[in-house]
Amino acid sequence: MKMPIFQVDAFTTEPFKGNPAIVCLLTDEIQEELMQYIAMEMNLSETAFLLPENGGYRLRWFTPVMEVDLCGHATLASSFVLYHKDLVKKEDLIRFYTRSGELKASVNNDWITLNFPAFEEKPFTEAERLKEVLGVDPIQVVQSGENVIVELKSSEEIRQLKPDFIQLVKIPLHGLAVTARSDLPKFDFISRYFAPWAGINEDPVTGSAHACLGPYWGKRLIKRKMIAYQASTRGGVIKVEVQGNRVLLGGQAVMIFEGELKI
């Protein structure tokens, strides 16, 4: 079997920045076990598999250890590949059929916009334990979708945070977004995202987390449109627009390589 394969850096305009994702183009269904093996071999935070279906694409995402329900940067990377390789016309909307329902993507100049579900916050019962493990005194700790949001007092606290992943993984979470108001005027808020439960200690730039962070910060900043920065070592920029129960996530991407997977 031969399979076209691409590596794309998402939420950046610079190679080796943003968040790298693998995109695999399928012509027929393959076994889930094989998808997981390929993701493990690629060893990036996400490997996406695209299969044409009903005028759009069936989209699935795998970390090196598991399949996930929602992934932003690999969806951006998938959209970029489809537009870049002229598999979809620039003026056309892409429809993705996923475990999180139908997602949409469109392109305007060099920016791709993803239409994702928005997640509202609710109380988190393990807040005190999480504060102790992180060694922080947060402004607030809430749950949003499958993620937990921890708001700290400053951007510098975000940058300096060094989680103890051995202890952190003992708390039953899916993902952890640590965030603060930005100290840079061109950004509204910054964040970092940790997911050792999915085999990813720190994810460089996490689109799906901003489906939680967008509504969270929209309420506090009283803004519908925001620009966010994820302050990982690689770093990345996300445009965020809250539209009721949906969030529009805007990003750019760079092709790193394309080839053929032979199995």
C-alpha positions, 0 to 999 in steps of 0.5 A: 500500500502506498499513501501520500503523506505530508508534514505541516507546521500549523499556526505559524508562518515559519518552518519549525515553529507552530505545531507539526502534524502529519496528514495522511490521504487515504483512498480506502478505509484502513484498519484503526490498528494501522492508523495507530501504528502509523501515528506511533511511527510518526511520533508527533502530537497528532497524525490526521487521516483523511478519507473522501466522504459525502462531498467532504472528508472523514477526519480522524486524529491519533496521538502516538498512543491513542485516538482523540475526539478533537484536534485543531492543529491537525485539522488546520494542517489537513485543510492546508494540504487540501487547499495547497494540493488543489484537492479543494478549490480555494473558494470552496468550504471543506466539510470534515466528519469527525467524532466531534461532529461536522467541522468546517474550514475555509480559506481567505488569503493565507489564513484558514478558518476552522469552525469548531464547537465552543465549550463553556466552563463549569466548576472543577472538583479537583482544583485544590489538588491541581493547585498543589501539584502545579505549585501555583496560586491561580485566579481561577480553575474551571473545567471546559469540555474535556479540558481544565483551564487554570488562569494565572496572574501574569504572562511571566508565570505562564512562561516560567511554569515547569509542571511535575508531569509524574504527579500531574498525570495522577490527576484524572484529566484529559488536558490542561490549559494554563492561561493569563492576560497577555503582557504584549499589546498585540495579543489578548491572552496567552496560554500553554497546554499540557496533555501527558494523559494522551502521551504529550507532555506539552503540545506546542500550539493547541487549536482545540484548547482555544475552543475552551479558551475563546469563550472563557476569555471572551466573557472576561475581556468582553470581546468576541474577536481575540488574538491568542499566543501559545507560549510554548518553545515553538510558539504559535498565533491563533485568531479566535472569534466566539459565535454563540455555541461555535468558535472560529479559529484562524491560523496559517501553516507551512509545508515541511515535507511531502512524500509517500508512505509505503507499507 
